[in-house]
Amino acid sequence: MAGTSKSEGRTGLLNGLAAYGMWGLVPLFWPLLKPAGATEILAHRMVWSLAFVAAALLVVRRWAWAGELLRQPRRLGLVVIAAAVITVNWGVYIWAVNSGHVVEASLGYFINPLVTIAMGVLILKERLRPVQWAAVGVGFAAVLVLTIGYGRPPWISLTLAFSFAVYGLVKKKVNLGGVESLAAETAVQFLPALAYLVWLSTHGDLTFATEGGGHAALLASTGIVTAIPLVCFGAAAIRVPLSTLGLLQYLAPAFQFLLGVLYFGEAMPPERWAGFALVWLALVLLTGDALRTSRRAARALGSETARLTGRPSASGPNASGAPGASGPGASAASAASAASRAPNVADVTGVGDAPAPEARVSPLAKP
């Protein structure tokens, strides 16, 4: 049993590395699609993504969710909103990469957790702990420094971060699995995208039909590039703790940043390094606070379980060296209170240990 568990964990970790690795390396793919413009690439991505996921769902015969969704107008409306928001996210990302702004695009996914926290306070009226406030403050300072460095607000980063934060919030309310969600969203996108491609064709501007078979195959593969990392993410999410996924999610923007600096040769003057350093400091504060809160909640729940079952707790006085801190005498109310605080962080950063990955950890870089 332990061997099976280790094997599952190893499989999950490899899938997580594959998912975030592919999302991190995707800036290498979009330039291959030139001379197609960003809008044509985006339209192809919508059309071929639906074709790919629809075929996959037909193979596994997993369509019951579609009927349920169609009978719920509110959820269907949220899917339309999610599709609109992710369209903005995808389009800006593709344009940014193919226009030489890979580093600024990576910044958007670095600051996404901070933006999500800010939205939680402003929209959901969530209460933050002091360290979270500090992280948001440092993130705000980073944006100011980068605004001075770029000579303008880093609008690409902010658009990517805010659009993905809204997307994550809407997806959480829709509560569909990753592949099903992608199918529903691309179904909404399909007809406008197809109409745009037909319009391009009638004007003689559709590169799909004029640049050879290799170019057409690359454009068609945008569906695979979109769906395969998501499938790997789904396989990882059910096999590894959310704390692991929460740390893995930073691989994608880290790879993108390195590609921007080392491969694409984008400039990084001192003020941009300073801005990025502040962002990374904010993420260290946020992630450390999330891990501490998650462990504290786990200890409190373990102690309460031990009190109710009469079994010794690994988080009791002997284990922690702090008698009375979270031992068998902990009340049910304190355990529930600690548990209720942890998901707030997990929702924002993807760090935590609760077994509901699809609801809490959205793929960071579905770029």
N, C-alpha and C positions, 0 to 999 in steps of 0.2 A: 504493500500500500504506500509506504514511504517512497519506494522507488518510483511508483507511478506518479506520485505527487511531484517529485523532483523532475521527472521527465516532462510533466505538464508545465511546470514552471520554466524549464529550459526552453520548451517549445514556445511558450508565451513570450519569453524574453527575446528570442530570436525574431518572432513576428513583430514585436514592438520595435526592435532595432531596424527591421526591414521597412516597416511603415514610416517611421520618422526619418530613416535614412533616405527613402525615396522622396518624401516630401522635401527633405533638405537639399537633395540633388536636382530637383525638378527645374531650377534655373538653367541647367545645361540643356534641357529639352526644348523649351519654347523658342530659342533662337534658331533651332533646326527647321522651324516651320516657316521662316521667311522664304519668299517675299510676301506671304500672307500677312495682312495687318492684324493688329490685336483683336479687332472686332470680328473678323472672319474666323480667327482661331477660337475665340470665345464661342461663336455660334456652332462651330464644328464640335467643340467640347461638349456642349449641351446635347446636340443631336446624337453623337456617337456614345456618350455616356448612357443615355437612355437605352440605346440599342444594346449595349453591353450588359447593363444590369437587368434589363427585361429578359434577355436570353438566359442569364444566370438564374433569375427567379422562375422562369419556365422549367429549367432543368430540375430545380429542387422543389418545384410545385408549391411555392410559398406565396399565395396570392390572397389569402383570407383577409389580411390586413387592409387590402385595397377596398374591399366591399364595406368594411367597417368605417374606413376613413370617409368614403363617399356619403355615408349616412350621417356624418357629423359635420355640419356646415362650419362650425366654429374652428374645429381642427383643420378643416380644408382651407379655411381662410388664413390660418396661421402658416400652412404649407406654402400658400401663395406669397405671403410676406417673406418667409424664409428663402423662397426661390428668388425673389426680387433682390433681397439683401446679398445673397451669395453671388448673384450675377454681378453686382457692383464689385464685390470682393475679388472674384475671379478676373473680371475685366481689368481692374486697376492693377492687379498683380501681373498679369500677362504683359500689359503695356509697360509697366515699370521695368520688368526684366528685359524686355526687348528694346527699351529706350535707355539702358545703361544705369538703372537705379536699383540694382540688386541689394546693395547695402541698406538703402533707405527702406526697401521692402522688408528686409529681415528685421529691421527695427520695429515694424508694425506688429510682428508676431512676438517679439520680446516684450513689448509694452501691453500686449493684449490682456494678460492677467490683471494688470494695474487698471486698465480701462474697465474691465469687468467688475472690479471692486468698486470703482467710482460709480458705475451704473447701479450696482446693488444698493449703494447709499442713496443715490438720487431718485431711483425709480422704485426700488423695493423697500426703501427706508430701513436697510440693514444697519446694525450698529457694529462699528469696527473696534478692534482692540488697539491699544497704543502702537504696537509694532506695525500693524496694518496701516494706520494713519501715517506713521513715519515713512513706510514704503511708498504710499501714494504721494506724500510730499516730496520725497526724493525723485520720484518719477516725474512730477510736475516740474521740478527744477531741471531735470534732464531735458525735457521738451523746450524749456526756455533757453538752455545752453545751445541745443541743436538749432533752434530758430535763429540764434545769433550766428552760429557757424554756417548754416545754409544761406543766411540772408533772407530767409522766408520761413514760415512755419513748415515743419516736415509733413506736408499734407498727404503724401503717399502713405507714410507710416500711420498717421492718424486715421485716414480713411480705411485702411486695412484693419487696424485695431478696432475701431468703432463698428465697422460693418460686421466683423467676425464676432464681436461681443454681442451685438444685437442678434445675429444669427444663432449663437449659442443659447441665448435667452429664449428665443422663439422655439428652437428645436427641443428645449427642455420641456416646454409646455405641450408641444405636439406629441412627444414621447414615442417616437418610432425608432426602430433599430437603424443602424448605419446604412446598410444596403437598401432597406425599404425607404428610408428617408431620402436617399439619393434618387431612387426611382421616382418617388412622388414629386420631388423638386424638379427633376429634369423633365418629367411629364408636363409640368407647368411651363417650363422653358421651351419645350420642343417646337411648338407651332410658331412662336415668334422667331426662334432661331432659324427654323427651316424657311420661313417666309423671307428672312433677310438673305439667306444663301441663294434662294431663287431670284431675289431682286438683284443681287450681285451678278448672277449668271446672265440675266437679261441685259445687263449693262456691260457684259464682257469683262468684268473685274473679278470673277471667281477663279482664284489660283488653283483650286482643287482640280479643275478640268483642263488647265493650261500648262501646268508645270511638270507634267510627267507622272508616271505611276508611283515612283518612290515618294514624291511629295504628297500625292493623294493618300498613300498608305500611312505616312506619318500623321497627316491630319486625322485619318480614321482612328489611329492609335491613341488619340487624346482620350477616348473613352476608357481604354485600358489603363492609361496613366492616371486617370481620375479614380477608377474603381479598385484597382489592385491594392494600393496602399490602404484603402479603407477596409478591404477584406482582411488584410494583415492586422490592421488595428483592432478589428473586431475579434480576431483570434487571440490577440494579446490581452485585450480587456477582460476576457473571461478567465484568464489563466494566471495573471500576475496581480499583485496588490496595486491599488491606485497610487500608493506612494511611489512605486517604481515607475508607473506611467507618468506620474507628475514630474518626475525628474527626466524621463526620456523625452518629454515634449520639448525640452529646450534644445535637443539635438538639431531639430529642423532649422530654426532660425540661426543656430550656431554654424551649421554647414553653409547656409545661405550667406551669412556674413563672411565666412572664410572664402567662399567662391567669389563674392563680390570684390574682396580685397586682393586675393592671391591669383585668381584665375582671370577675372574680368578687369583687374587693375584699376578699380575705382579709387579715387583720391580719399584719403583719410587725414585731413589736417588736424592739428592738436585739439581744436575746439570740438571736433566730432568725436575724437577719442574720449575727451572729457565727458561729453554727453552720453556716449555708450557706457562708459565706466559708471556713471550715475545710475543708468538703467539696470546694469548688472548688479550694482549694490542693492537697489530696490528689490530685485528678484531674490537675492540672497536673504534679505530680511524677511520677505514674504514667505519663501519656502521654508526657512528655519522656523518661523512662527507656526506655519501650518503643521510641520512635523511634530513640534513640541505639543501642540494642541491635540493632534491626533493620538499621540502616545499617552497623554494625560487622560483623554477620554477612554482609551482602551484599558488603562489601568483601573479607572473608576468602574467601568463596566465589569471587568474581570473580578474586582473585589466584591461588587454587588452580587455577581453570579455565585461566587464562592460563599457569600453569606447566606444566600437563599438555598444552595444545595448542600452546604455543610462541608464542602471540599476545600482544601488549602488553595490559596491564590498565589500565582507566581508574582503578582504585583503587590503582595502584602508587605509587612514590616521587614521580614527577613530578606526579601528580595531587594527592596529598595534602600534599606539601611536608614529609613526615616519612619519610625513607628508612628502610626496614626495618620500618616499622610494620605494613604489610600488603602488601608487595610480592611479587614473584615467588618470593622465598625462603620464603614462609609454608608451613608443613607442612600435609599433608592432615589431620593430627590436629587442628591448631589451627583449621582451617577448619570441620571437622566439629563441633568443640566449640562454636565461635561460632554455627554454624547451629542446633545443638541447644538453645542458650539462647534464641534469638529466639522460637520457637513458644510457649514457656511464657508469654511476655508477650502474644503475639497471642491465645492462647487466652483470656486473662483480659480484655483490654481491646479486642480487635478491632483492634489495631494491628500491622501487619506486612506482608510482601510475598509470602507464600507463596500459591500458587494453589489453596487449598482453602477457599473462603469458607463453605460450608455447615457444615463441620466446626468452623470456628473463630469465625466471627462470627455470633452469634445475634441476631435482631432485638431490639433493646434494649427497645423499648416495644411489646410485643404486648398492650397493656393493654385 
